[in-house]
Amino acid sequence: MAIQLFVPTFDVDACLAQVRECLEKGWTGMGYKTVEFEEAWKKYTGLPHAYYVNSNTAGLNLAVEVLKMQNGWADDDEIITTPLTFVSTNHAIVLGKMKAVFADVDDSLCLDPAEVEKKITERSRAVMYVGFGGNTGRYEDIVELCKKHGLKLILDAAHMAGTRLNGEIPGKEADAVVYSFQAVKNLPTGDSGIICFRDAECDTIVRKLAWLGINKDTYARTISDGGTYKWKYDVEYVGYKDNGNAIMAGIALAQLPHLDKDNAYRRTLAQWYTEGFSPYADRIRLVETPASCESARHLFQIIVEDRDGLMMYLNANEIYPGVHYVDNIEYRMYRYAEGTCPKARYASDHIISLPMHLRLSYGDVRRVIQTILEYLYKVKQ
Ligand SMILES: Cc1ncc(COP(=O)(O)O)c(C=O)c1O
């Protein structure tokens, strides 16, 4: 039987009940379940604000734009970021007409605080931090660095739904935290995400900007005749159509009660992998996770010399791993930073993400481990 990288598991009955409710009520768009999920997410994370959007990508774009607007940043001001991420992270900076300045990663594959500090200039305005694979890396040092240098902090928490740091959901220290509930993430929907601003004013703005810039409150607040002028609204910004909808939010509501136990099983899988590989540190390097981090384990990655050869061998044995991610500096549009982040480039050429999902058994994990060892110690010699 083939072993896939990601297979999401849904509580099908609970999801269908949520969707049925939407259909019966006749409300599938923005509002209703989206508001219910925002409340549930705030309660789960302890973050003060949450706005449900149609993807993490949309949320990152909005985070940069709102923070830029609120803090008076200029075009071409700089955001320090990681090259080892999905392009959404860095595109958000460019779409916000700012400059993506790349800093290198450390052994957690997250930004290295010392490398970030080296990249700070007069024009630095923020750090974009990715909790890679659910790992916090040295997030606390990044928080301190941002405080010291007066930089804003955006946390791309696409992989971090459910990650704890010192027993708590991290992010209260960041100016914006953006989660992904895309189809194969730890809390899967179809496509959606949520943006959690620290500042109430930013939360108010994002609700308008994500919906064409429309401000419904202007009239709603002044009208006392029972809503005759409901159709009348003001438009304050050139905005987007980035809002989430009730169908997706219903699925998110059905999945949220499973998140912590799902993540616990992911950590069990990671533990089995770790134990299986530990005698083979000469050929298999693991990504470092600090002891204070209880990772959501969206990914389990290893670093090997001949990644591409291993990948082909695994495929030939019906095991289908992935690569997260190619160093963004290899892409044409970010090539201006060529040569600046050697550790990220090394990782990009040598990392492999092993199958990580809830349908994997101990036997499956053993099969993956055995096949990898077979390649590295027998086929390759
Ligand atoms: C690190 C990272 N950031 C952002 C995203 C974008 O998330 P979404 O698909 O919800 O837009 C992803 C998705 O894979 C990701 O891995």
Ligand as a Chemical Component Dictionary entry (heavy atoms), coordinates in Angstrom:
data_LIG
# 
_chem_comp.id                   LIG 
_chem_comp.type                 NON-POLYMER 
_chem_comp.pdbx_formal_charge   0 
_chem_comp.three_letter_code    LIG 
# 
loop_
_chem_comp_atom.comp_id 
_chem_comp_atom.atom_id 
_chem_comp_atom.alt_atom_id 
_chem_comp_atom.type_symbol 
_chem_comp_atom.charge 
_chem_comp_atom.model_Cartn_x 
_chem_comp_atom.model_Cartn_y 
_chem_comp_atom.model_Cartn_z 
_chem_comp_atom.pdbx_ordinal 
LIG C1 C1 C 0 4.721  28.585 5.649 1  
LIG C2 C2 C 0 3.465  28.804 4.872 2  
LIG N1 N1 N 0 2.969  30.048 4.779 3  
LIG C3 C3 C 0 1.838  30.300 4.108 4  
LIG C4 C4 C 0 1.132  29.311 3.470 5  
LIG C5 C5 C 0 -0.105 29.647 2.694 6  
LIG O1 O1 O 0 -1.250 29.090 3.285 7  
LIG P1 P1 P 0 -2.634 29.051 2.499 8  
LIG O2 O2 O 0 -2.587 27.879 1.589 9  
LIG O3 O3 O 0 -3.677 28.896 3.593 10 
LIG O4 O4 O 0 -2.787 30.323 1.770 11 
LIG C6 C6 C 0 1.601  28.004 3.549 12 
LIG C7 C7 C 0 0.859  26.929 2.876 13 
LIG O5 O5 O 0 1.338  25.903 2.499 14 
LIG C8 C8 C 0 2.791  27.742 4.256 15 
LIG O6 O6 O 0 3.278  26.507 4.321 16 
# 
loop_
_chem_comp_bond.comp_id 
_chem_comp_bond.atom_id_1 
_chem_comp_bond.atom_id_2 
_chem_comp_bond.value_order 
_chem_comp_bond.pdbx_ordinal 
LIG C1 C2 SING 1  
LIG C2 N1 SING 2  
LIG C2 C8 DOUB 3  
LIG N1 C3 DOUB 4  
LIG C3 C4 SING 5  
LIG C4 C5 SING 6  
LIG C4 C6 DOUB 7  
LIG C5 O1 SING 8  
LIG O1 P1 SING 9  
LIG P1 O2 DOUB 10 
LIG P1 O3 SING 11 
LIG P1 O4 SING 12 
LIG C6 C7 SING 13 
LIG C6 C8 SING 14 
LIG C7 O5 DOUB 15 
LIG C8 O6 SING 16 
# 
